[in-house]
Amino acid sequence: MFIVYVLRWLLLAMEALIAGPILYLYVISISAIVTDKKRQAKNARFSCVAEPMRSTFAILVPAHNEQDILGALLDSLVDLDYPKDR
């Protein structure tokens, strides 16, 4: 009977060890979301003109022993019809 009691407490301790970091990440995520919403609301009050959404992106080119075609690929990326300031 004593072994079952100890095993139950060990199981509870292991559950707490697993749940602790998950709960921590949950609290941090919720905090970040709430802070972002407050910041957006504050910026919306002080902004008279809405700025257009500006998106940026990166292009990753995985290459291994591709020196023969890498130059053509980079030239093709430069020739894209996308605003240079973005």
Distance bins in CASP14 RR format, pairs under 12 A and 6 or more apart:
PFRMAT RR
TARGET T0000
AUTHOR 0000-0000-0000
RMODE 2
METHOD distances of the structure
MODEL  1
1 7 0 0 0 0 0 1 0 0 0 0 0
1 8 0 0 0 0 0 1 0 0 0 0 0
2 8 0 0 0 0 0 1 0 0 0 0 0
2 9 0 0 0 0 0 1 0 0 0 0 0
3 9 0 0 0 0 0 1 0 0 0 0 0
3 10 0 0 0 0 0 1 0 0 0 0 0
4 10 0 0 0 0 0 1 0 0 0 0 0
4 11 0 0 0 0 0 1 0 0 0 0 0
5 11 0 0 0 0 0 1 0 0 0 0 0
5 12 0 0 0 0 0 1 0 0 0 0 0
6 12 0 0 0 0 0 1 0 0 0 0 0
6 13 0 0 0 0 0 1 0 0 0 0 0
7 13 0 0 0 0 0 1 0 0 0 0 0
7 14 0 0 0 0 0 1 0 0 0 0 0
8 14 0 0 0 0 0 1 0 0 0 0 0
8 15 0 0 0 0 0 1 0 0 0 0 0
9 15 0 0 0 0 0 1 0 0 0 0 0
9 16 0 0 0 0 0 1 0 0 0 0 0
10 16 0 0 0 0 0 1 0 0 0 0 0
10 17 0 0 0 0 0 1 0 0 0 0 0
11 17 0 0 0 0 0 1 0 0 0 0 0
11 18 0 0 0 0 0 1 0 0 0 0 0
12 18 0 0 0 0 0 1 0 0 0 0 0
12 19 0 0 0 0 0 1 0 0 0 0 0
13 19 0 0 0 0 0 1 0 0 0 0 0
13 20 0 0 0 0 0 1 0 0 0 0 0
14 20 0 0 0 0 0 1 0 0 0 0 0
15 22 0 0 0 0 0 1 0 0 0 0 0
15 23 0 0 0 0 0 1 0 0 0 0 0
16 22 0 0 0 0 0 1 0 0 0 0 0
16 23 0 0 0 0 1 0 0 0 0 0 0
17 23 0 0 0 0 0 1 0 0 0 0 0
17 24 0 0 0 0 0 1 0 0 0 0 0
18 24 0 0 0 0 0 1 0 0 0 0 0
19 25 0 0 0 0 0 1 0 0 0 0 0
19 26 0 0 0 0 1 0 0 0 0 0 0
20 26 0 0 0 0 1 0 0 0 0 0 0
20 27 0 0 0 0 1 0 0 0 0 0 0
20 28 0 0 0 0 0 1 0 0 0 0 0
21 27 0 0 0 0 0 1 0 0 0 0 0
21 28 0 0 0 0 0 1 0 0 0 0 0
22 28 0 0 0 0 0 1 0 0 0 0 0
22 29 0 0 0 0 0 1 0 0 0 0 0
23 29 0 0 0 0 0 1 0 0 0 0 0
23 30 0 0 0 0 0 1 0 0 0 0 0
24 30 0 0 0 0 0 1 0 0 0 0 0
24 31 0 0 0 0 0 1 0 0 0 0 0
25 31 0 0 0 0 0 1 0 0 0 0 0
25 32 0 0 0 0 0 1 0 0 0 0 0
26 32 0 0 0 0 0 1 0 0 0 0 0
26 33 0 0 0 0 0 1 0 0 0 0 0
27 33 0 0 0 0 0 1 0 0 0 0 0
27 34 0 0 0 0 0 1 0 0 0 0 0
28 34 0 0 0 0 0 1 0 0 0 0 0
28 35 0 0 0 0 0 1 0 0 0 0 0
29 35 0 0 0 0 0 1 0 0 0 0 0
29 36 0 0 0 0 0 1 0 0 0 0 0
30 36 0 0 0 0 0 1 0 0 0 0 0
30 37 0 0 0 0 0 1 0 0 0 0 0
31 37 0 0 0 0 0 1 0 0 0 0 0
31 38 0 0 0 0 0 1 0 0 0 0 0
32 38 0 0 0 0 0 1 0 0 0 0 0
32 39 0 0 0 0 0 1 0 0 0 0 0
33 39 0 0 0 0 0 1 0 0 0 0 0
33 40 0 0 0 0 0 1 0 0 0 0 0
34 40 0 0 0 0 0 1 0 0 0 0 0
34 41 0 0 0 0 0 1 0 0 0 0 0
35 41 0 0 0 0 0 1 0 0 0 0 0
35 42 0 0 0 0 0 1 0 0 0 0 0
36 42 0 0 0 0 0 1 0 0 0 0 0
36 43 0 0 0 0 0 1 0 0 0 0 0
37 43 0 0 0 0 0 1 0 0 0 0 0
37 44 0 0 0 0 0 1 0 0 0 0 0
38 44 0 0 0 0 0 1 0 0 0 0 0
38 45 0 0 0 0 0 1 0 0 0 0 0
39 45 0 0 0 0 0 1 0 0 0 0 0
39 46 0 0 0 0 0 1 0 0 0 0 0
39 47 0 0 0 0 0 1 0 0 0 0 0
40 46 0 0 0 0 0 1 0 0 0 0 0
40 47 0 0 0 0 0 1 0 0 0 0 0
40 50 0 0 0 0 0 1 0 0 0 0 0
41 47 0 0 0 0 0 1 0 0 0 0 0
43 50 0 0 0 0 0 1 0 0 0 0 0
43 51 0 0 0 0 1 0 0 0 0 0 0
44 50 0 0 0 0 1 0 0 0 0 0 0
44 51 0 0 0 0 0 1 0 0 0 0 0
52 83 0 0 0 0 0 1 0 0 0 0 0
52 86 0 0 0 0 0 1 0 0 0 0 0
53 86 0 0 0 0 0 1 0 0 0 0 0
54 83 0 0 0 0 1 0 0 0 0 0 0
54 85 0 0 0 0 1 0 0 0 0 0 0
54 86 1 0 0 1 0 0 0 0 0 0 0
55 82 0 0 0 0 0 1 0 0 0 0 0
55 83 0 0 0 0 0 1 0 0 0 0 0
55 86 1 0 0 1 0 0 0 0 0 0 0
56 82 0 0 0 0 0 1 0 0 0 0 0
56 83 0 0 0 0 0 1 0 0 0 0 0
56 85 0 0 0 0 0 1 0 0 0 0 0
56 86 1 0 1 0 0 0 0 0 0 0 0
57 77 0 0 0 0 0 1 0 0 0 0 0
57 80 0 0 0 0 0 1 0 0 0 0 0
57 82 0 0 0 0 1 0 0 0 0 0 0
57 86 0 0 0 0 1 0 0 0 0 0 0
58 77 0 0 0 0 0 1 0 0 0 0 0
58 86 0 0 0 0 0 1 0 0 0 0 0
59 73 0 0 0 0 1 0 0 0 0 0 0
59 74 0 0 0 0 1 0 0 0 0 0 0
59 76 0 0 0 0 0 1 0 0 0 0 0
59 77 1 0 0 1 0 0 0 0 0 0 0
59 78 0 0 0 0 0 1 0 0 0 0 0
59 80 0 0 0 0 1 0 0 0 0 0 0
59 82 0 0 0 0 0 1 0 0 0 0 0
60 77 0 0 0 0 0 1 0 0 0 0 0
61 69 0 0 0 0 0 1 0 0 0 0 0
61 70 1 0 0 1 0 0 0 0 0 0 0
61 71 0 0 0 0 0 1 0 0 0 0 0
61 72 0 0 0 0 0 1 0 0 0 0 0
61 73 1 0 0 1 0 0 0 0 0 0 0
61 74 0 0 0 0 1 0 0 0 0 0 0
61 76 0 0 0 0 0 1 0 0 0 0 0
61 77 0 0 0 0 1 0 0 0 0 0 0
62 70 0 0 0 0 0 1 0 0 0 0 0
62 73 0 0 0 0 0 1 0 0 0 0 0
63 69 0 0 0 0 1 0 0 0 0 0 0
63 70 1 0 1 0 0 0 0 0 0 0 0
63 71 0 0 0 0 0 1 0 0 0 0 0
63 72 0 0 0 0 0 1 0 0 0 0 0
63 73 0 0 0 0 1 0 0 0 0 0 0
63 74 0 0 0 0 0 1 0 0 0 0 0
64 70 0 0 0 0 0 1 0 0 0 0 0
66 72 0 0 0 0 0 1 0 0 0 0 0
66 73 1 0 0 1 0 0 0 0 0 0 0
66 74 0 0 0 0 0 1 0 0 0 0 0
67 73 0 0 0 0 0 1 0 0 0 0 0
67 74 0 0 0 0 0 1 0 0 0 0 0
69 75 0 0 0 0 0 1 0 0 0 0 0
69 76 0 0 0 0 1 0 0 0 0 0 0
70 76 0 0 0 0 0 1 0 0 0 0 0
70 77 0 0 0 0 0 1 0 0 0 0 0
71 77 0 0 0 0 1 0 0 0 0 0 0
71 78 0 0 0 0 1 0 0 0 0 0 0
71 79 0 0 0 0 0 1 0 0 0 0 0
72 78 0 0 0 0 0 1 0 0 0 0 0
72 79 0 0 0 0 0 1 0 0 0 0 0
73 79 0 0 0 0 0 1 0 0 0 0 0
73 80 0 0 0 0 0 1 0 0 0 0 0
74 80 0 0 0 0 0 1 0 0 0 0 0
78 84 0 0 0 0 1 0 0 0 0 0 0
80 86 0 0 0 0 0 1 0 0 0 0 0
END
